[in-house]
Each structure stands twice: as C-alpha cells, then as structure tokens.
Amino acid sequence: MSRPLSIRFDRTLLDRLRRRASAQDTTPSGLAQRLVDEGLRVQEHPGVMFRDGPSGHRAALVAGPDVWEVVAALRYSSARGEAAVTATATEMGLSDRQIKTALDYYGSYPDEIDEQVAENERAADEARAAWQAQQRLLA
C-alpha cells in the first residue's frame, strides 16, 4: 500500500517532470516514484543503471548487458561457485566484478530478474515454435 508524502519541487523541475510523465503516458507522481526507486537502487548497487528498450525498462550493468542476461548465463554455466563467476565473465567479455555486481543486484531483486529471465525464455520458445512451423511448411 502506498502512503502519501508531500514534496516541494522547484517550478522548473516540476514542469520537466510533468512533460516527461505526459510523454511516457504516466502521472507525475508515478514517474517520480519510479525515478526515486531507481535512484535508490543505483546508489545501493553501484555499477547498475536502468535503460529502456524492446524488452522494456530494466536494470543493466553500466557499459554492459542487462542484469537478467548475466543471471541467465550464470544459470546455464556448467561451473559452480567462483568458477561460474570467472567462466561467465570470460564468456561475456566482462570482469568478475561486473558479474558480482549483477549477482548483488539479483540478491536484492530476485523476483524482478527471475521474471525477466522467464519472459526471455518464453519469447525464445515462441520464436523457436514459429521457426519450426515455417520449416514444416517448407519441407
């Protein structure tokens, strides 16, 4: 349940917030809540940022892949423990520290990341099924 909080914004900042909220088809309070949440997450997890794209708004490593992509790669790694961190870092062209940054974020928001991994797996399954149907038609 949300609780009210009164905040005073500088006029220019409030105008910017209203314009951006309108452009994103949301309310100024909804956008402000999302931005505050993301700002706190970025402070809690240095090395993580948020970006928009075809798969929506999501957490990503600064100058790196989305956090869910790192988590998925770790899940499919044949290595375990620190060896999985090193193997995934090598495979993805990242540092061990970047992999650990993604792991730290996952530790705080596992449901969010698990849903993104599951959504990617659903999309891959649908694409594979469509390709197989095309191949059957062409056979």
PyMOL commands that set and color helices and strands:
alter all, ss='L'
color gray80, all
select helices_A, chain A and resi 11-23+28-44+67-76+82-92+96-108+110-138
alter helices_A, ss='H'
color red, helices_A
select strands_A, chain A and resi 48-51+58-61
alter strands_A, ss='S'
color yellow, strands_A
deselect
rebuild
show_as cartoon
